[in-house]
Amino acid sequence: MTAASRDPAPGGKRLLDIAIALPLLLVASPVLTVLVLAIRLDSTGPGLFRQMRVGRDERAFTCLKLRTMRADTGDRATHLTSADQVTRIGGFLRRTKLDELPQLWNVLKGEMSLVGPRPCLPSQDELIVARRRRGVFLVRPGITGLAQVRGIDMSDPARLVELDARYVETMTMAGDLGILAQTLIGKGQGDRTA
């Protein structure tokens, strides 16, 4: 059975994504504009950060985030960089998870979902192989997910893949709404790959 065939409302997940992401992006646009300007005033470089990630069916896509690290940090997972690479405003953006807001655009484009396994970097070979083996790439990656609300990030790939696979095997609309609610109340620390 595929992940899509387990969805109790075929297409419902995508409709939910659009119904939530579109109004959120419209409301957040002024905030995003202010944050992009604040980032640029705080440190040299662009306010938006673009990074290649691995999505559904292992297709690469450009993931958007507000930049939280110095522009010269490079294309590395956050857990592999030092804390001094994080900008002053970057720490605040990470704590509040506001750095993820631009990914609402990725959701509207159909590259991501609101809820799903966080997208990994193309260089995270061990994680990609494990996710492939467990069927994690059957679904769109998410802004938040089961692993994130449980406080597991990409620094623990074995545990991450276990929770990602559990999500894919058991995903429901009600489960997604529960994960979104837990994210909104600040449960877990979120993905820190960029």
C-alpha positions as CSV (number, residue, x, y, z in Angstrom):
1,M,0.0,0.0,0.0
2,T,1.4,3.4,-0.9
3,A,1.3,6.5,1.4
4,A,-1.2,8.1,-0.9
5,S,-3.6,5.2,-0.7
6,R,-3.6,5.4,3.1
7,D,-4.8,9.0,3.0
8,P,-8.5,8.8,4.1
9,A,-9.3,11.8,1.9
10,P,-7.4,11.5,-1.4
11,G,-6.2,15.0,-2.3
12,G,-7.3,16.2,1.1
13,K,-3.8,16.7,2.4
14,R,-3.0,18.9,-0.6
15,L,-6.2,20.9,-0.2
16,L,-5.4,21.4,3.5
17,D,-1.9,22.6,2.6
18,I,-3.3,25.2,0.2
19,A,-6.1,26.3,2.5
20,I,-3.7,27.0,5.4
21,A,-0.6,28.1,3.5
22,L,-2.2,30.7,1.2
23,P,-3.8,32.8,3.9
24,L,-0.8,32.4,6.2
25,L,1.5,33.6,3.5
26,L,-0.7,36.6,2.7
27,V,-0.9,37.6,6.4
28,A,2.8,36.9,7.0
29,S,4.1,38.9,3.9
30,P,4.5,42.2,5.8
31,V,6.3,40.4,8.6
32,L,8.5,38.6,6.1
33,T,9.4,41.9,4.5
34,V,10.4,43.4,7.9
35,L,12.4,40.3,8.8
36,V,14.3,40.2,5.5
37,L,15.3,43.9,6.0
38,A,16.3,43.2,9.6
39,I,18.5,40.3,8.5
40,R,20.2,42.4,5.9
41,L,20.8,45.2,8.5
42,D,22.2,42.6,11.0
43,S,24.7,40.9,8.7
44,T,26.1,41.0,5.1
45,G,24.2,38.9,2.6
46,P,20.6,38.3,1.4
47,G,17.7,38.0,3.7
48,L,16.4,34.9,2.1
49,F,18.4,31.7,2.1
50,R,18.0,29.2,-0.8
51,Q,19.2,25.7,-0.5
52,M,18.8,22.5,-2.6
53,R,16.9,19.8,-0.7
54,V,15.7,16.3,-1.5
55,G,11.9,16.1,-1.9
56,R,9.2,13.6,-2.8
57,D,10.4,10.8,-5.1
58,E,13.9,12.1,-4.4
59,R,13.4,15.1,-6.7
60,A,15.7,18.1,-5.8
61,F,14.0,21.4,-5.2
62,T,15.1,24.8,-3.8
63,C,14.0,25.2,-0.2
64,L,13.4,28.8,1.1
65,K,14.2,30.0,4.6
66,L,15.1,33.3,6.3
67,R,18.9,33.4,6.6
68,T,20.0,32.7,10.2
69,M,23.7,32.1,9.6
70,R,26.5,34.2,8.2
71,A,26.4,34.3,4.4
72,D,29.8,32.6,4.2
73,T,28.8,29.5,6.2
74,G,28.3,27.4,3.0
75,D,26.0,24.6,2.2
76,R,26.2,22.5,5.4
77,A,23.7,21.1,7.9
78,T,23.4,23.3,10.9
79,H,24.3,20.6,13.4
80,L,27.7,20.5,11.6
81,T,28.4,24.2,12.0
82,S,29.5,26.2,15.1
83,A,27.2,28.4,17.1
84,D,29.2,31.5,16.2
85,Q,28.0,31.1,12.6
86,V,24.5,32.1,13.7
87,T,23.7,35.8,13.4
88,R,22.3,37.9,16.2
89,I,18.8,37.9,14.7
90,G,19.2,34.3,13.5
91,G,19.0,33.0,17.0
92,F,15.7,34.7,17.5
93,L,14.4,33.5,14.2
94,R,15.3,29.9,15.1
95,R,13.8,30.0,18.6
96,T,10.5,31.3,17.2
97,K,10.7,29.1,14.0
98,L,10.0,32.3,12.0
99,D,12.9,31.3,9.7
100,E,10.6,28.6,8.2
101,L,7.9,31.0,7.0
102,P,9.2,31.3,3.4
103,Q,8.6,27.6,3.0
104,L,4.9,28.4,2.8
105,W,5.8,29.3,-0.8
106,N,7.3,25.8,-1.3
107,V,4.0,24.4,0.0
108,L,2.0,26.4,-2.4
109,K,4.2,25.3,-5.3
110,G,3.6,21.6,-4.3
111,E,7.3,20.9,-3.4
112,M,6.5,20.6,0.3
113,S,3.6,20.0,2.6
114,L,2.8,21.6,5.9
115,V,3.5,18.3,7.7
116,G,5.9,15.6,6.6
117,P,9.5,14.5,7.0
118,R,11.8,17.5,6.9
119,P,13.7,17.7,3.6
120,C,17.4,16.7,3.7
121,L,20.4,18.0,1.9
122,P,21.6,16.1,-1.2
123,S,24.9,15.5,0.6
124,Q,23.3,13.6,3.5
125,D,23.9,10.2,1.8
126,E,23.3,8.0,4.9
127,L,20.0,9.7,5.5
128,I,18.9,9.4,1.9
129,V,19.7,5.7,1.7
130,A,17.9,5.0,4.9
131,R,14.8,7.1,3.8
132,R,14.8,5.4,0.5
133,R,14.8,2.0,2.2
134,R,11.9,2.9,4.5
135,G,9.7,4.6,1.9
136,V,10.0,8.1,3.3
137,F,10.3,9.7,-0.2
138,L,6.8,8.6,-1.0
139,V,5.4,11.8,0.5
140,R,6.2,15.5,0.2
141,P,8.6,16.8,2.9
142,G,7.1,19.1,5.5
143,I,7.7,22.3,7.2
144,T,7.2,20.4,10.4
145,G,6.8,16.7,11.2
146,L,6.5,14.0,13.7
147,A,10.2,13.9,14.4
148,Q,10.4,17.6,14.9
149,V,7.6,17.7,17.5
150,R,9.4,14.8,19.3
151,G,12.6,16.9,19.4
152,I,14.6,14.7,16.9
153,D,16.6,16.5,14.2
154,M,19.1,15.4,11.5
155,S,21.9,15.0,14.0
156,D,20.3,11.7,14.9
157,P,19.7,10.1,11.5
158,A,18.7,6.6,12.7
159,R,16.0,7.9,15.1
160,L,14.9,10.5,12.5
161,V,14.3,7.9,9.8
162,E,12.5,5.7,12.3
163,L,10.0,8.5,13.1
164,D,9.8,9.6,9.5
165,A,8.9,6.1,8.4
166,R,6.3,5.8,11.2
167,Y,4.7,9.1,10.0
168,V,4.5,7.8,6.4
169,E,3.0,4.5,7.5
170,T,0.4,6.1,9.7
171,M,-0.3,9.5,8.3
172,T,-3.9,10.8,8.6
173,M,-5.5,14.3,8.3
174,A,-6.2,14.2,12.0
175,G,-2.6,13.3,12.7
176,D,-1.4,16.2,10.6
177,L,-3.6,18.6,12.4
178,G,-2.3,17.3,15.7
179,I,1.3,17.8,14.6
180,L,0.5,21.3,13.4
181,A,-1.1,22.1,16.8
182,Q,2.0,20.8,18.6
183,T,4.2,22.9,16.4
184,L,2.2,26.0,17.1
185,I,2.5,25.6,20.9
186,G,6.3,25.2,20.5
187,K,6.7,21.4,21.0
188,G,10.1,20.1,19.8
189,Q,13.0,22.2,18.4
190,G,12.4,21.9,14.7
191,D,14.9,21.0,11.9
192,R,18.2,22.8,12.0
193,T,19.7,21.8,8.7
194,A,20.1,25.4,7.4
